[in-house]
Amino acid sequence: MLSSKHYWDDPMQDEFSVNITSCTAQDGVYHIAIDRDVIRAEGGGQAGEKGTIHSGSDTIKITNTITLESGAMLIADAPVQVGKEVTIKIDMEWRLQMMRNHTAEHLFVSQLKRINPDIDLGYIWIDGDAGTVEILGTTEINQMFEVEKEVQLRINERHPIISSLISPEEVTSKVRARDGVQTKHDQIRIIKIEGVDESACSGIHAINTSDIGVFKIQDIRIYDESTRVHFVTSKKAIELLAYVFNEALARKQMYPFEMEQLGMVLDKAKKTSESREHLMALAVKLLAEDTRFETVNGIRFTHLFLPGFDTRDLRMCLKALPTHEKSATLLFSPGQKSSIIFWVNGLSHPASAYVSKIVEEMGGKGGGSKDSYTGGFGEAQEPQVIYNKIVQMIRKNLVT
């Protein structure tokens, strides 16, 4: 029979005395079992908890808590003597943020189902950083924004969250529960957000919706038959909102517009971006048709200095250039952070052998596979000079 847990009854208790019942080394970490269920293991779409073990003067980090057939297992970075009594301290910052995120997920799904009853809940993942929800069914992006608004209203209404254990027979149609839950357990834990939602759930939750503070959708990915929503809450949501608003505010000083016009400004930026893509594709086509190259030691050597190209543009250009039996191609994009791609075909040495030394000598970094080398310079004061020196070194290396 399911029994109540310390982390359900009093999630704010952060310190426990426990005994170590086993400790085994595995894959560079230690699996440690304890005699009391005081720290929640990963499961039910929620990440495992973290914390520290205090044994005498030693402090051992708990990096995760997982569930094995034998029960909850602490993943630690050092061993602890079996049979010893120790103190476990919960990482409360991680726990509290998981509590906020998990309750926010319940609010989000309940409000979405109220607006769109035909959707179902797929994959979920909740941890101390963010939350992810997969929605099965047809949705629209504006619907997500409407739900976000409703979630914030429920947060501001300060609804208490109540946890209880009931028998499967007591589960009513009002309770949201995954298929099979009622047949797996003698008792089912219900999370009730007064006046808003009732769900079967084994996770740790906030005490009141107001604890969540702020809810913000971070990303939305809409697919043919599902939608994946990523969200943040509390401090992380405030940081995200401040960042986005400040980015817009900074641009407003450079390119004056009213905040209400931001959507139109972004639409114009999209058209500008599409125009650039068209021009870049044309430039790549012209470069591919350019017959200018030099022959060094029987090797076709093409080198191009390409202002305005980013790394993606360089790769697109490289793919468009004709391939020859013995060839070496250098593409260089100048800027505050200059980028290079060097590609060889049919040569006896890997690409890095021809270019890595000179790049590193001039303060750059790079690497790659046998045929290609990708690198860059963090502070390129004179990119034309760097480009010329790289070309000279490659010529020399192609000869030798």
C-alpha positions as CSV (number, residue, x, y, z in Angstrom):
1,M,0.0,0.0,0.0
2,L,1.3,3.5,-0.9
3,S,2.3,5.5,2.2
4,S,2.8,9.2,2.5
5,K,6.4,10.5,2.1
6,H,8.3,13.1,4.1
7,Y,8.7,15.2,0.9
8,W,5.0,15.2,0.4
9,D,3.9,16.0,3.9
10,D,6.6,18.6,4.6
11,P,8.5,19.6,1.5
12,M,10.2,22.4,3.4
13,Q,12.1,20.1,5.8
14,D,15.6,20.0,4.4
15,E,17.7,18.0,6.9
16,F,17.4,14.3,7.9
17,S,19.4,11.8,9.9
18,V,19.7,8.5,8.0
19,N,21.7,5.3,8.1
20,I,23.7,4.0,5.1
21,T,22.5,0.5,4.0
22,S,24.7,0.0,1.0
23,C,27.4,1.8,-1.1
24,T,28.7,0.5,-4.4
25,A,31.0,2.0,-7.0
26,Q,29.6,2.2,-10.5
27,D,30.8,4.1,-13.6
28,G,32.9,6.5,-11.7
29,V,30.3,7.4,-9.1
30,Y,28.8,5.7,-6.0
31,H,25.3,4.3,-5.6
32,I,24.2,4.8,-2.0
33,A,21.1,3.5,-0.3
34,I,19.6,4.8,2.9
35,D,17.0,3.5,5.4
36,R,14.5,6.4,5.1
37,D,12.6,7.7,2.1
38,V,13.4,11.4,2.6
39,I,14.7,12.4,-0.8
40,R,12.7,12.0,-4.0
41,A,14.0,9.9,-6.8
42,E,13.6,10.6,-10.5
43,G,10.3,9.4,-11.8
44,G,6.9,10.4,-13.1
45,G,8.4,13.0,-15.3
46,Q,10.2,14.8,-12.5
47,A,14.0,14.9,-12.1
48,G,15.7,13.4,-9.1
49,E,16.7,15.5,-6.1
50,K,20.1,16.7,-5.2
51,G,21.9,17.6,-1.9
52,T,24.8,16.7,0.3
53,I,25.7,13.9,2.7
54,H,27.5,15.0,5.9
55,S,29.6,12.3,7.6
56,G,31.8,13.7,10.3
57,S,33.9,16.4,8.7
58,D,33.2,15.0,5.2
59,T,30.7,16.6,2.8
60,I,29.7,14.4,-0.1
61,K,27.7,15.8,-3.0
62,I,24.5,14.0,-4.2
63,T,24.3,14.7,-7.9
64,N,21.1,12.8,-8.5
65,T,18.6,10.4,-7.0
66,I,17.3,7.5,-9.2
67,T,15.0,4.6,-8.8
68,L,16.3,1.0,-9.0
69,E,14.5,-2.3,-8.4
70,S,15.9,-2.2,-4.8
71,G,14.5,1.3,-4.3
72,A,15.7,4.9,-4.3
73,M,19.5,5.3,-4.9
74,L,21.6,8.4,-4.2
75,I,24.2,9.1,-6.9
76,A,27.2,10.5,-5.0
77,D,30.8,11.6,-5.9
78,A,32.4,9.7,-3.0
79,P,31.7,6.6,-0.9
80,V,30.2,6.4,2.6
81,Q,30.7,3.7,5.2
82,V,27.8,1.2,5.3
83,G,26.0,1.2,8.6
84,K,27.1,4.7,9.5
85,E,24.6,7.3,10.6
86,V,24.9,10.5,8.5
87,T,23.0,13.7,7.8
88,I,21.4,14.4,4.5
89,K,20.7,18.0,3.5
90,I,18.4,18.6,0.6
91,D,19.3,21.1,-2.1
92,M,16.4,23.4,-1.5
93,E,16.9,25.7,-4.3
94,W,16.6,22.8,-6.7
95,R,13.7,21.3,-4.8
96,L,11.7,24.6,-4.6
97,Q,12.2,25.3,-8.2
98,M,11.0,21.8,-9.1
99,M,8.0,22.3,-6.9
100,R,7.1,25.6,-8.7
101,N,7.7,24.1,-12.1
102,H,5.6,21.0,-11.4
103,T,2.7,22.9,-10.1
104,A,3.0,25.3,-13.1
105,E,2.8,22.2,-15.4
106,H,-0.5,21.2,-13.7
107,L,-1.9,24.7,-14.2
108,F,-0.8,24.8,-17.8
109,V,-2.3,21.5,-18.8
110,S,-5.5,22.0,-16.9
111,Q,-6.1,25.4,-18.5
112,L,-5.2,24.1,-21.9
113,K,-7.7,21.2,-21.5
114,R,-10.3,23.7,-20.4
115,I,-9.8,25.7,-23.7
116,N,-9.1,22.7,-25.9
117,P,-10.7,19.5,-24.4
118,D,-9.5,17.3,-27.3
119,I,-5.8,17.4,-26.4
120,D,-4.0,14.8,-24.4
121,L,-0.8,14.9,-22.3
122,G,2.3,13.2,-23.7
123,Y,5.9,13.5,-22.5
124,I,6.6,15.8,-19.6
125,W,9.9,16.6,-17.9
126,I,10.3,18.8,-14.8
127,D,13.5,19.8,-13.1
128,G,15.0,22.7,-11.2
129,D,15.7,24.7,-14.3
130,A,12.5,24.5,-16.4
131,G,9.6,22.4,-17.6
132,T,8.7,20.6,-20.8
133,V,5.2,19.5,-21.8
134,E,4.3,17.6,-24.9
135,I,0.7,18.2,-26.1
136,L,-0.9,15.5,-28.2
137,G,-3.5,16.9,-30.6
138,T,-4.0,20.0,-32.7
139,T,-3.1,23.4,-31.2
140,E,-2.2,26.9,-32.3
141,I,0.4,29.3,-31.1
142,N,-2.1,31.9,-30.1
143,Q,-3.9,29.3,-28.0
144,M,-0.6,28.8,-26.1
145,F,-0.4,32.5,-25.3
146,E,-4.0,32.5,-24.1
147,V,-3.2,29.6,-21.8
148,E,-0.1,31.3,-20.5
149,K,-2.3,34.3,-19.5
150,E,-4.8,32.0,-17.7
151,V,-2.0,30.3,-15.8
152,Q,-0.7,33.6,-14.6
153,L,-4.2,34.6,-13.4
154,R,-4.5,31.3,-11.4
155,I,-1.0,32.1,-9.9
156,N,-2.2,35.5,-8.8
157,E,-5.4,34.1,-7.3
158,R,-3.3,32.3,-4.7
159,H,-5.0,28.9,-4.8
160,P,-3.8,26.4,-2.1
161,I,-2.4,23.0,-3.2
162,I,-3.7,20.0,-1.2
163,S,-2.2,16.5,-1.3
164,S,-4.2,13.4,-0.3
165,L,-4.1,9.6,-0.7
166,I,-7.3,8.0,-1.9
167,S,-8.4,4.5,-3.1
168,P,-8.9,3.8,-6.8
169,E,-12.6,3.6,-6.2
170,E,-12.7,7.2,-5.0
171,V,-11.1,8.6,-8.2
172,T,-13.8,10.6,-10.1
173,S,-14.0,11.8,-13.6
174,K,-12.8,15.2,-12.4
175,V,-9.3,13.7,-11.7
176,R,-6.8,13.9,-14.5
177,A,-4.9,10.6,-14.5
178,R,-2.8,8.6,-17.0
179,D,-4.2,5.4,-18.3
180,G,-3.6,2.4,-16.0
181,V,-2.9,4.4,-12.8
182,Q,-6.0,3.0,-11.1
183,T,-5.0,-0.6,-11.7
184,K,-1.4,-0.2,-10.6
185,H,-1.8,1.1,-7.0
186,D,-3.9,0.3,-3.9
187,Q,-3.8,4.0,-3.2
188,I,-3.5,7.0,-5.5
189,R,-2.0,10.4,-4.5
190,I,-4.1,13.3,-5.7
191,I,-2.8,16.9,-6.1
192,K,-5.7,19.3,-5.8
193,I,-5.4,23.0,-6.8
194,E,-8.5,24.3,-5.1
195,G,-11.1,25.3,-7.7
196,V,-8.7,24.7,-10.7
197,D,-7.5,21.1,-11.1
198,E,-7.3,17.6,-9.6
199,S,-4.5,15.2,-10.8
200,A,-3.0,11.9,-9.9
201,C,0.7,12.7,-9.3
202,S,3.6,11.5,-7.2
203,G,5.7,14.7,-7.6
204,I,6.6,17.4,-5.2
205,H,4.5,20.6,-5.5
206,A,4.3,24.1,-4.3
207,I,2.1,24.9,-1.3
208,N,0.2,27.7,-3.0
209,T,0.0,28.8,-6.6
210,S,1.4,32.2,-5.6
211,D,4.7,30.4,-4.8
212,I,5.3,30.1,-8.5
213,G,5.4,33.9,-8.9
214,V,5.7,34.2,-12.7
215,F,5.1,31.7,-15.5
216,K,6.6,32.3,-19.0
217,I,6.6,30.1,-22.1
218,Q,10.2,30.0,-23.3
219,D,9.7,28.1,-26.5
220,I,7.0,26.4,-28.6
221,R,7.6,23.7,-31.2
222,I,4.5,22.8,-33.2
223,Y,4.6,19.5,-35.2
224,D,1.9,17.7,-37.3
225,E,0.2,15.9,-34.4
226,S,1.9,17.4,-31.3
227,T,3.2,20.5,-29.7
228,R,6.1,20.7,-27.3
229,V,6.2,23.6,-24.9
230,H,9.2,24.7,-22.8
231,F,8.5,27.0,-19.8
232,V,10.3,28.7,-16.9
233,T,8.9,30.1,-13.6
234,S,9.8,32.3,-10.8
235,K,13.3,34.0,-10.9
236,K,14.2,32.4,-14.3
237,A,10.9,33.7,-15.8
238,I,11.7,37.2,-14.6
239,E,15.2,37.0,-15.9
240,L,13.9,35.8,-19.3
241,L,11.3,38.6,-19.5
242,A,13.8,41.2,-18.5
243,Y,16.3,40.0,-21.1
244,V,13.9,40.0,-24.0
245,F,12.4,43.4,-23.0
246,N,15.8,45.0,-22.6
247,E,17.0,43.6,-25.9
248,A,13.9,45.3,-27.5
249,L,14.5,48.5,-25.5
250,A,18.1,48.7,-26.6
251,R,17.1,48.3,-30.3
252,K,14.5,51.0,-29.8
253,Q,17.2,53.5,-29.0
254,M,19.1,52.7,-32.2
255,Y,16.0,52.2,-34.5
256,P,13.2,54.2,-32.9
257,F,9.8,52.4,-32.8
258,E,7.0,52.1,-30.3
259,M,6.9,48.9,-28.3
260,E,3.4,48.2,-29.7
261,Q,5.0,48.1,-33.1
262,L,7.5,45.3,-32.2
263,G,5.6,42.7,-34.1
264,M,5.7,44.8,-37.3
265,V,9.4,45.5,-36.7
266,L,10.2,41.8,-36.5
267,D,8.1,41.1,-39.6
268,K,10.2,43.6,-41.5
269,A,13.3,42.0,-40.1
270,K,12.1,38.7,-41.4
271,K,11.7,40.1,-44.9
272,T,15.2,41.6,-44.7
273,S,16.5,38.2,-43.6
274,E,14.7,36.5,-46.5
275,S,16.2,39.1,-48.9
276,R,19.6,38.4,-47.5
277,E,19.1,34.6,-47.9
278,H,18.2,35.2,-51.6
279,L,21.3,37.4,-52.2
280,M,23.5,35.0,-50.4
281,A,22.3,32.1,-52.5
282,L,23.0,34.1,-55.6
283,A,26.5,35.0,-54.3
284,V,27.2,31.3,-53.6
285,K,26.1,30.4,-57.2
286,L,28.4,33.0,-58.7
287,L,31.3,31.9,-56.6
288,A,30.7,28.3,-57.6
289,E,30.9,29.3,-61.2
290,D,34.1,31.4,-60.7
291,T,37.0,29.7,-62.5
292,R,39.7,31.7,-60.7
293,F,42.1,29.4,-58.8
294,E,45.8,28.6,-58.7
295,T,47.6,25.3,-59.2
296,V,50.2,24.5,-56.5
297,N,52.2,21.3,-56.9
298,G,49.5,19.8,-59.1
299,I,46.8,20.7,-56.6
300,R,43.9,23.0,-57.4
301,F,44.0,25.7,-54.6
302,T,41.0,28.0,-54.2
303,H,41.0,30.7,-51.6
304,L,38.3,33.3,-51.0
305,F,38.0,36.3,-48.7
306,L,34.3,36.6,-48.0
307,P,33.1,39.6,-46.0
308,G,29.5,39.3,-44.7
309,F,29.5,35.5,-44.7
310,D,28.9,33.7,-41.5
311,T,30.0,30.1,-40.8
312,R,26.7,28.7,-42.2
313,D,27.2,30.7,-45.4
314,L,30.8,29.4,-45.7
315,R,29.5,25.8,-45.4
316,M,26.9,26.4,-48.0
317,C,29.5,28.0,-50.3
318,L,31.8,25.0,-49.8
319,K,29.1,22.5,-50.8
320,A,28.4,24.5,-54.0
321,L,32.1,24.7,-55.1
322,P,33.1,22.1,-57.7
323,T,35.1,19.0,-56.4
324,H,38.3,18.0,-58.1
325,E,40.6,15.0,-57.7
326,K,43.3,17.0,-55.9
327,S,42.1,20.2,-54.4
328,A,42.4,22.5,-51.4
329,T,39.9,25.2,-50.6
330,L,40.2,28.0,-48.0
331,L,37.1,30.2,-47.2
332,F,37.7,33.1,-44.8
333,S,35.0,35.3,-43.3
334,P,36.4,38.5,-41.7
335,G,34.9,40.3,-38.7
336,Q,35.4,40.9,-35.1
337,K,35.3,37.1,-34.8
338,S,36.7,35.9,-38.1
339,S,36.0,32.3,-39.3
340,I,37.7,29.9,-41.6
341,I,36.9,26.6,-43.3
342,F,39.7,24.7,-45.0
343,W,38.8,21.6,-47.0
344,V,41.0,19.1,-48.9
345,N,40.3,16.3,-51.4
346,G,42.6,13.6,-52.5
347,L,45.6,14.9,-50.6
348,S,48.1,12.7,-48.6
349,H,47.7,14.7,-45.3
350,P,44.7,15.7,-43.3
351,A,43.4,19.3,-43.6
352,S,44.7,20.3,-40.2
353,A,48.3,19.5,-41.3
354,Y,48.2,22.4,-43.8
355,V,46.6,25.1,-41.7
356,S,46.4,24.4,-37.9
357,K,49.9,25.6,-37.0
358,I,49.6,29.0,-38.5
359,V,46.1,29.5,-37.1
360,E,47.3,28.7,-33.6
361,E,50.4,30.9,-34.0
362,M,48.2,33.8,-34.7
363,G,45.9,33.2,-31.7
364,G,43.2,31.3,-33.4
365,K,41.6,27.9,-32.5
366,G,40.2,25.1,-34.6
367,G,39.9,21.4,-35.4
368,G,37.9,19.0,-37.5
369,S,38.0,15.7,-39.4
370,K,40.5,14.3,-41.9
371,D,39.1,16.3,-44.9
372,S,38.0,19.6,-43.2
373,Y,39.3,22.1,-40.7
374,T,37.1,24.7,-39.1
375,G,38.5,27.5,-37.0
376,G,38.3,31.1,-35.9
377,F,39.8,34.1,-34.2
378,G,38.2,35.7,-31.2
379,E,39.8,39.1,-31.6
380,A,40.8,39.6,-35.3
381,Q,42.2,43.1,-35.5
382,E,43.6,42.8,-39.0
383,P,41.6,39.9,-40.7
384,Q,43.1,40.7,-44.2
385,V,46.6,40.2,-42.8
386,I,45.6,37.0,-41.1
387,Y,44.0,35.7,-44.3
388,N,47.2,36.5,-46.4
389,K,49.4,34.7,-43.9
390,I,47.2,31.6,-43.9
391,V,47.2,31.5,-47.7
392,Q,51.0,31.8,-47.8
393,M,51.4,29.0,-45.3
394,I,49.0,26.7,-47.1
395,R,50.9,27.3,-50.4
396,K,54.1,26.4,-48.7
397,N,52.6,23.3,-47.1
398,L,51.1,22.1,-50.3
399,V,54.6,22.2,-51.9
400,T,56.2,20.3,-49.1
